[in-house]
Amino acid sequence: MRYLPTFTETRDTSHIGEEIHALASEIYPLCRSITGSGVRTTLASLSRHIDLNVRAVPTGTQVFDWQVPKEWTIRDAFIKNSAGERVVDFRRSNLHVLNYSMPVHVQLPLSELKQHIFTLPDQPDLIPYRTSYYQERWGFCMAHRDLEALPDGIYEAVIDSSLEDGHLNYGEFLHAGASPKEFLLSAHICHPSLANDNCSGLALLTTVAKRLSSLKTRYSYRVLFAPGTIGAIAWLSSHEADVGRIEHGLVVSCVGDGGGPTYKRSRQGNAMIDRAMGHLLKHDWPAATIVDFSPYGYDERQFCSPGFNLPVGLLQRSQFGTFPEYHTSADNLDFIRPEHLASSYALVMKAIDIVENNRRPVNLLPKCEPQLGRRGLFSTFGGDPDGPAKSMALLWVLNLADGDNDLLGIAERAGMPFGIIAQAAARLHEKELITYPDED
């Protein structure tokens, strides 16, 4: 069979950035964690846009070396001064609470209360994001300048929360292609009101999934929204028999700011996704950064653990931990911009385009050059500024179509964008000058 030609976006996508930003804005206020109603509400919001299958893993389930923790529910939290005024209020920002805090209701002097308060002295106007998932603690986060302004006295600290048996939830979207082989796209869903990390990733992949659902594709596509670390581990534990289908993968996070892009290679280092991303960034984003794999970061480290070693890389704009807004209240909806979200969307779709259309051609007339002019492949008129590049692309494909080189490798050797080489190959295939042994 012959697969569909390239489907890199040719329609009007000027609205895509606004669409992604609007969805990020919708889910931004929700208080998410690794378990709880915030995750379920977020998945319900995404389900209004795509066909999402929501899974529940009970508390205590063994997932490799981990256990699914108790479910955290947060209803309210505050610190009141002696006048009964809320000087810290969870209702104003869900970052004000140490995520996964155990319940507490105490009155204590400021000197003792400070032992349970996290601030950023170097960024005194920002609220930090802090968690305590696997050790029972209670605490608050606030701007350091506000803490410094508190007078001595007795304060009331209340965290109305609970840790009880429940579930860990994740959501999956599956688009079936011509092949059961899969391209995995993943974004973590555990962070509360942090726009870049990772409302941007959730909204972008939802938009990608929505677009894929309208296309006929070569590969099948699985989009996973799971809590960081424990969610990916739980998913891998329940899909261990199936992960051999995954031939390409991207973890997506922090894709709404103006930095980068940044790509982190898979553990394999030269997987198809690594080659595709390297090619795209070289040609379309020359200021991009490519870094080698390391076992620290997002869920690529679970997918790339030695027992799986899946070909999964990490796509970001600014690299996590390197921008001052990271894990602070400054990572808000003003920090992510529609134009950057649209650019990130284009990058993901172009990577999908390469994966969909990359294959190994074989020249059917390999002894000397075939006569291209009489087949209408060489223009006899001047004036086409792209004419020389198109002609060279034809020659490169014919010369390297020996069954050993794929189209991406030909593009790299020719120093041309993949799209030009793929279009040349499509023209040669139409004229029956090349074939694809695995299709024809």
MARVEX-339896 format. One record per residue (C-alpha): residue number from 1; x negated, y, z; residue in three letters. Coordinates in pm, whole numbers. Layout:
N
NODE   n      X      Y      Z res
NODE NUM      X      Y      Z ALA
...
END
This chain:
440
NODE   n      X      Y      Z res
NODE   1      0      0      0 MET
NODE   2    -98    362    -37 ARG
NODE   3    -53    585    265 TYR
NODE   4     89    931    249 LEU
NODE   5   -150   1207    149 PRO
NODE   6   -279   1460    397 THR
NODE   7    -11   1626    609 PHE
NODE   8   -215   1911    757 THR
NODE   9     38   2184    825 GLU
NODE  10    146   2361    508 THR
NODE  11    474   2490    649 ARG
NODE  12    505   2824    829 ASP
NODE  13    364   2767   1178 THR
NODE  14    346   3132   1287 SER
NODE  15    601   3057   1557 HIS
NODE  16    417   2756   1701 ILE
NODE  17    218   2953   1957 GLY
NODE  18    530   3126   2090 GLU
NODE  19    712   2792   2102 GLU
NODE  20    435   2629   2305 ILE
NODE  21    405   2931   2535 HIS
NODE  22    781   2931   2597 ALA
NODE  23    772   2566   2703 LEU
NODE  24    470   2629   2927 ALA
NODE  25    665   2917   3084 SER
NODE  26    962   2688   3147 GLU
NODE  27    760   2434   3347 ILE
NODE  28    515   2679   3509 TYR
NODE  29    719   2754   3826 PRO
NODE  30    758   2388   3925 LEU
NODE  31    563   2254   4222 CYS
NODE  32    399   1942   4083 ARG
NODE  33    175   1694   4261 SER
NODE  34     67   1337   4198 ILE
NODE  35    415   1222   4307 THR
NODE  36    748   1380   4382 GLY
NODE  37   1039   1570   4235 SER
NODE  38    818   1829   4064 GLY
NODE  39    679   1565   3830 VAL
NODE  40   1025   1423   3760 ARG
NODE  41   1172   1767   3691 THR
NODE  42    883   1847   3456 THR
NODE  43    932   1519   3270 LEU
NODE  44   1304   1597   3243 ALA
NODE  45   1218   1935   3088 SER
NODE  46    986   1775   2834 LEU
NODE  47   1250   1509   2761 SER
NODE  48   1477   1778   2623 ARG
NODE  49   1229   1822   2337 HIS
NODE  50   1108   1466   2270 ILE
NODE  51   1221   1110   2336 ASP
NODE  52   1032   1048   2659 LEU
NODE  53   1037    719   2847 ASN
NODE  54    990    789   3220 VAL
NODE  55    833    512   3429 ARG
NODE  56    833    471   3808 ALA
NODE  57    562    286   4002 VAL
NODE  58    658    212   4365 PRO
NODE  59    454    326   4663 THR
NODE  60    203     60   4768 GLY
NODE  61    162    -91   4420 THR
NODE  62   -193   -213   4373 GLN
NODE  63   -348    -64   4061 VAL
NODE  64   -701   -198   4028 PHE
NODE  65   -894    -70   4333 ASP
NODE  66   -625    187   4421 TRP
NODE  67   -280    187   4575 GLN
NODE  68      4    414   4473 VAL
NODE  69     39    659   4765 PRO
NODE  70    347    768   4951 LYS
NODE  71    566   1018   4772 GLU
NODE  72    528   1380   4881 TRP
NODE  73    829   1606   4915 THR
NODE  74    789   1977   4993 ILE
NODE  75   1093   2187   5082 ARG
NODE  76    948   2504   5235 ASP
NODE  77    635   2639   5399 ALA
NODE  78    536   2968   5558 PHE
NODE  79    328   3150   5815 ILE
NODE  80    510   3409   6026 LYS
NODE  81    356   3681   6236 ASN
NODE  82    481   3782   6581 SER
NODE  83    742   4007   6422 ALA
NODE  84    891   3711   6234 GLY
NODE  85    765   3831   5894 GLU
NODE  86    642   3575   5642 ARG
NODE  87    281   3665   5571 VAL
NODE  88    238   3348   5363 VAL
NODE  89    538   3215   5175 ASP
NODE  90    560   2899   4963 PHE
NODE  91    865   3048   4791 ARG
NODE  92    647   3325   4643 ARG
NODE  93    374   3089   4519 SER
NODE  94    356   2713   4544 ASN
NODE  95    -23   2745   4555 LEU
NODE  96     14   2877   4912 HIS
NODE  97     38   2520   5047 VAL
NODE  98   -243   2266   5057 LEU
NODE  99    -98   2018   4806 ASN
NODE 100     15   1698   4982 TYR
NODE 101     16   1865   5323 SER
NODE 102    168   1662   5603 MET
NODE 103    454   1830   5792 PRO
NODE 104    376   2069   6075 VAL
NODE 105    550   2322   6297 HIS
NODE 106    314   2493   6538 VAL
NODE 107    244   2825   6704 GLN
NODE 108   -122   2908   6747 LEU
NODE 109   -363   3200   6759 PRO
NODE 110   -514   3335   6441 LEU
NODE 111   -857   3199   6532 SER
NODE 112   -720   2842   6528 GLU
NODE 113   -493   2901   6231 LEU
NODE 114   -790   3006   6019 LYS
NODE 115   -924   2650   6044 GLN
NODE 116   -628   2546   5828 HIS
NODE 117   -647   2827   5572 ILE
NODE 118   -838   2813   5243 PHE
NODE 119   -948   3131   5065 THR
NODE 120  -1194   3247   4800 LEU
NODE 121  -1422   3510   4957 PRO
NODE 122  -1587   3573   4620 ASP
NODE 123  -1246   3629   4456 GLN
NODE 124  -1066   3797   4744 PRO
NODE 125   -742   3878   4560 ASP
NODE 126   -674   3525   4433 LEU
NODE 127   -501   3226   4591 ILE
NODE 128   -699   2903   4549 PRO
NODE 129   -550   2566   4453 TYR
NODE 130   -648   2291   4698 ARG
NODE 131   -531   1933   4755 THR
NODE 132   -558   1657   5015 SER
NODE 133   -407   1355   4846 TYR
NODE 134   -565   1067   5032 TYR
NODE 135   -636   1211   5377 GLN
NODE 136   -360   1342   5599 GLU
NODE 137   -410   1711   5664 ARG
NODE 138   -206   2027   5670 TRP
NODE 139   -310   2364   5543 GLY
NODE 140   -239   2685   5356 PHE
NODE 141   -408   2879   5078 CYS
NODE 142   -405   3258   5055 MET
NODE 143   -593   3556   4920 ALA
NODE 144   -901   3626   5130 HIS
NODE 145   -821   3997   5141 ARG
NODE 146   -479   3919   5291 ASP
NODE 147   -633   3690   5550 LEU
NODE 148   -883   3956   5650 GLU
NODE 149   -596   4200   5700 ALA
NODE 150   -412   3979   5952 LEU
NODE 151   -435   4110   6309 PRO
NODE 152   -510   3882   6598 ASP
NODE 153   -207   3730   6759 GLY
NODE 154     12   3422   6770 ILE
NODE 155    142   3290   6438 TYR
NODE 156    407   3035   6353 GLU
NODE 157    302   2785   6085 ALA
NODE 158    566   2564   5924 VAL
NODE 159    530   2309   5646 ILE
NODE 160    861   2135   5582 ASP
NODE 161    735   1832   5394 SER
NODE 162    748   1454   5410 SER
NODE 163    538   1159   5302 LEU
NODE 164    757    855   5250 GLU
NODE 165    783    545   5037 ASP
NODE 166    889    642   4688 GLY
NODE 167    742    636   4340 HIS
NODE 168    472    769   4113 LEU
NODE 169    619    875   3780 ASN
NODE 170    472    916   3434 TYR
NODE 171    624    971   3091 GLY
NODE 172    545    815   2753 GLU
NODE 173    640    914   2401 PHE
NODE 174    577    653   2131 LEU
NODE 175    594    724   1760 HIS
NODE 176    572    405   1556 ALA
NODE 177    357    426   1245 GLY
NODE 178    289    177    967 ALA
NODE 179     30     12   1191 SER
NODE 180     57    -91   1557 PRO
NODE 181   -291     56   1609 LYS
NODE 182   -261    363   1827 GLU
NODE 183   -383    716   1873 PHE
NODE 184   -349    808   2242 LEU
NODE 185   -287   1169   2345 LEU
NODE 186   -283   1243   2718 SER
NODE 187   -228   1539   2950 ALA
NODE 188   -219   1539   3330 HIS
NODE 189    106   1647   3493 ILE
NODE 190      3   1678   3860 CYS
NODE 191    -97   2045   3888 HIS
NODE 192    153   2302   4022 PRO
NODE 193    174   2658   3887 SER
NODE 194   -146   2661   3684 LEU
NODE 195    -74   2774   3329 ALA
NODE 196   -393   2671   3151 ASN
NODE 197   -458   2369   3370 ASP
NODE 198   -230   2215   3262 ASN
NODE 199    103   2360   3153 CYS
NODE 200    -76   2441   2829 SER
NODE 201   -168   2079   2764 GLY
NODE 202    177   1947   2851 LEU
NODE 203    351   2201   2628 ALA
NODE 204    108   2157   2339 LEU
NODE 205    132   1777   2331 LEU
NODE 206    510   1794   2356 THR
NODE 207    506   2014   2045 THR
NODE 208    266   1775   1869 VAL
NODE 209    490   1480   1958 ALA
NODE 210    794   1665   1826 LYS
NODE 211    615   1724   1497 ARG
NODE 212    493   1365   1471 LEU
NODE 213    845   1233   1521 SER
NODE 214    941   1383   1183 SER
NODE 215    649   1228    992 LEU
NODE 216    563    894    840 LYS
NODE 217    220    808    973 THR
NODE 218    -42    543    928 ARG
NODE 219   -113    505   1300 TYR
NODE 220    125    483   1592 SER
NODE 221    101    767   1842 TYR
NODE 222    139    740   2216 ARG
NODE 223    165   1061   2418 VAL
NODE 224    113   1013   2791 LEU
NODE 225    202   1259   3067 PHE
NODE 226     69   1117   3392 ALA
NODE 227    -63   1248   3724 PRO
NODE 228   -441   1289   3718 GLY
NODE 229   -657    991   3815 THR
NODE 230   -399    775   3994 ILE
NODE 231   -146    815   3712 GLY
NODE 232   -392    716   3441 ALA
NODE 233   -512    425   3657 ILE
NODE 234   -152    310   3710 ALA
NODE 235    -83    334   3337 TRP
NODE 236   -396    138   3248 LEU
NODE 237   -311   -125   3508 SER
NODE 238     30   -188   3354 SER
NODE 239    -95   -169   2992 HIS
NODE 240   -416   -367   3025 GLU
NODE 241   -306   -623   2768 ALA
NODE 242   -219   -354   2514 ASP
NODE 243   -502   -103   2529 VAL
NODE 244   -692   -289   2257 GLY
NODE 245   -454   -120   2013 ARG
NODE 246   -600    223   2095 ILE
NODE 247   -846    320   1822 GLU
NODE 248   -853    696   1885 HIS
NODE 249   -770    919   2179 GLY
NODE 250   -774   1274   2314 LEU
NODE 251   -720   1406   2664 VAL
NODE 252   -593   1764   2636 VAL
NODE 253   -626   2031   2905 SER
NODE 254   -695   2404   2935 CYS
NODE 255   -601   2476   2573 VAL
NODE 256   -434   2815   2613 GLY
NODE 257   -718   3057   2691 ASP
NODE 258   -947   3237   2449 GLY
NODE 259  -1268   3045   2513 GLY
NODE 260  -1435   2760   2330 GLY
NODE 261  -1309   2530   2197 PRO
NODE 262  -1501   2268   2392 THR
NODE 263  -1509   1900   2303 TYR
NODE 264  -1646   1626   2528 LYS
NODE 265  -1740   1309   2346 ARG
NODE 266  -1610    967   2445 SER
NODE 267  -1836    725   2628 ARG
NODE 268  -1898    553   2294 GLN
NODE 269  -2043    878   2165 GLY
NODE 270  -1985    815   1794 ASN
NODE 271  -1626    695   1780 ALA
NODE 272  -1405    815   1498 MET
NODE 273  -1250   1080   1723 ILE
NODE 274  -1599   1206   1814 ASP
NODE 275  -1694   1229   1447 ARG
NODE 276  -1365   1395   1352 ALA
NODE 277  -1384   1656   1627 MET
NODE 278  -1749   1726   1556 GLY
NODE 279  -1671   1776   1187 HIS
NODE 280  -1377   2008   1252 LEU
NODE 281  -1559   2222   1503 LEU
NODE 282  -1860   2253   1275 LYS
NODE 283  -1654   2381    983 HIS
NODE 284  -1365   2568   1145 ASP
NODE 285  -1489   2676   1488 TRP
NODE 286  -1865   2742   1462 PRO
NODE 287  -1876   2897   1812 ALA
NODE 288  -1742   2575   1966 ALA
NODE 289  -1932   2366   2218 THR
NODE 290  -1971   1987   2204 ILE
NODE 291  -2092   1808   2515 VAL
NODE 292  -2183   1446   2576 ASP
NODE 293  -1973   1217   2792 PHE
NODE 294  -2013   1224   3167 SER
NODE 295  -1812   1031   3428 PRO
NODE 296  -1669   1352   3576 TYR
NODE 297  -1377   1549   3443 GLY
NODE 298  -1019   1457   3358 TYR
NODE 299   -864   1121   3274 ASP
NODE 300  -1105   1048   2990 GLU
NODE 301  -1325    906   3265 ARG
NODE 302  -1058    640   3338 GLN
NODE 303   -998    555   2972 PHE
NODE 304  -1375    545   2918 CYS
NODE 305  -1455    337   3228 SER
NODE 306  -1678     40   3136 PRO
NODE 307  -1398   -217   3168 GLY
NODE 308  -1203    -34   2895 PHE
NODE 309  -1452    189   2710 ASN
NODE 310  -1178    335   2494 LEU
NODE 311  -1263    590   2222 PRO
NODE 312  -1110    885   2409 VAL
NODE 313  -1258   1236   2413 GLY
NODE 314  -1159   1555   2594 LEU
NODE 315  -1039   1873   2421 LEU
NODE 316  -1038   2208   2602 GLN
NODE 317  -1080   2574   2520 ARG
NODE 318  -1294   2695   2810 SER
NODE 319  -1451   2403   2992 GLN
NODE 320  -1295   2323   3330 PHE
NODE 321  -1466   2486   3626 GLY
NODE 322  -1644   2746   3412 THR
NODE 323  -1384   3024   3392 PHE
NODE 324  -1305   3241   3696 PRO
NODE 325   -930   3178   3674 GLU
NODE 326   -979   2801   3713 TYR
NODE 327   -777   2655   4004 HIS
NODE 328   -661   2996   4121 THR
NODE 329   -346   3208   4105 SER
NODE 330   -508   3396   3815 ALA
NODE 331   -438   3093   3596 ASP
NODE 332    -96   3235   3523 ASN
NODE 333    120   3284   3215 LEU
NODE 334    -65   3603   3121 ASP
NODE 335   -390   3406   3100 PHE
NODE 336   -267   3179   2820 ILE
NODE 337   -183   3337   2486 ARG
NODE 338     36   3216   2196 PRO
NODE 339   -243   3268   1942 GLU
NODE 340   -482   3045   2138 HIS
NODE 341   -215   2779   2187 LEU
NODE 342   -143   2787   1812 ALA
NODE 343   -514   2750   1735 SER
NODE 344   -540   2453   1971 SER
NODE 345   -233   2295   1812 TYR
NODE 346   -393   2335   1468 ALA
NODE 347   -710   2167   1591 LEU
NODE 348   -521   1866   1726 VAL
NODE 349   -318   1833   1405 MET
NODE 350   -632   1856   1191 LYS
NODE 351   -792   1578   1398 ALA
NODE 352   -482   1367   1341 ILE
NODE 353   -503   1451    971 ASP
NODE 354   -859   1317    949 ILE
NODE 355   -774    999   1137 VAL
NODE 356   -468    942    918 GLU
NODE 357   -649    989    589 ASN
NODE 358   -996    854    653 ASN
NODE 359  -1073    528    473 ARG
NODE 360  -1344    364    263 ARG
NODE 361  -1309    412   -114 PRO
NODE 362  -1463    190   -382 VAL
NODE 363  -1555    326   -725 ASN
NODE 364  -1388    122  -1002 LEU
NODE 365  -1632    252  -1267 LEU
NODE 366  -1959    257  -1072 PRO
NODE 367  -2198    239  -1371 LYS
NODE 368  -2274    601  -1450 CYS
NODE 369  -2025    883  -1416 GLU
NODE 370  -1678    829  -1564 PRO
NODE 371  -1566   1093  -1810 GLN
NODE 372  -1364   1324  -1591 LEU
NODE 373  -1276   1589  -1850 GLY
NODE 374  -1055   1369  -2061 ARG
NODE 375   -871   1261  -1745 ARG
NODE 376   -793   1623  -1661 GLY
NODE 377  -1014   1624  -1351 LEU
NODE 378  -1267   1885  -1467 PHE
NODE 379  -1127   2227  -1545 SER
NODE 380  -1231   2361  -1885 THR
NODE 381  -1143   2717  -1785 PHE
NODE 382  -1344   2947  -1564 GLY
NODE 383  -1217   3182  -1299 GLY
NODE 384  -1110   2934  -1032 ASP
NODE 385  -1323   3031   -731 PRO
NODE 386  -1273   2684   -581 ASP
NODE 387  -1345   2506   -908 GLY
NODE 388  -1714   2427   -844 PRO
NODE 389  -1643   2293   -495 ALA
NODE 390  -1357   2077   -623 LYS
NODE 391  -1578   1938   -900 SER
NODE 392  -1862   1863   -659 MET
NODE 393  -1619   1692   -425 ALA
NODE 394  -1514   1460   -708 LEU
NODE 395  -1876   1374   -783 LEU
NODE 396  -1962   1314   -419 TRP
NODE 397  -1667   1079   -373 VAL
NODE 398  -1747    883   -688 LEU
NODE 399  -2115    852   -600 ASN
NODE 400  -2064    740   -241 LEU
NODE 401  -1755    526   -299 ALA
NODE 402  -1939    200   -252 ASP
NODE 403  -1725     55     28 GLY
NODE 404  -1980    141    294 ASP
NODE 405  -1895    510    333 ASN
NODE 406  -1568    649    462 ASP
NODE 407  -1430    982    348 LEU
NODE 408  -1542   1155    668 LEU
NODE 409  -1896   1030    613 GLY
NODE 410  -1884   1154    254 ILE
NODE 411  -1764   1495    373 ALA
NODE 412  -2048   1514    624 GLU
NODE 413  -2312   1417    370 ARG
NODE 414  -2169   1661    116 ALA
NODE 415  -2148   1938    374 GLY
NODE 416  -1784   1996    282 MET
NODE 417  -1465   2014    486 PRO
NODE 418  -1281   1684    508 PHE
NODE 419   -972   1827    342 GLY
NODE 420  -1157   1903     17 ILE
NODE 421  -1304   1552      4 ILE
NODE 422   -968   1392     88 ALA
NODE 423   -796   1589   -188 GLN
NODE 424  -1065   1486   -436 ALA
NODE 425  -1023   1123   -334 ALA
NODE 426   -646   1149   -379 ALA
NODE 427   -695   1279   -736 ARG
NODE 428   -943   1001   -818 LEU
NODE 429   -711    740   -672 HIS
NODE 430   -423    873   -881 GLU
NODE 431   -636    838  -1195 LYS
NODE 432   -731    481  -1090 GLU
NODE 433  -1101    566  -1060 LEU
NODE 434  -1128    455   -696 ILE
NODE 435   -946    205   -485 THR
NODE 436   -909    125   -117 TYR
NODE 437   -958   -251    -75 PRO
NODE 438   -766   -257    253 ASP
NODE 439   -458   -104     86 GLU
NODE 440   -435   -185   -284 ASP
END
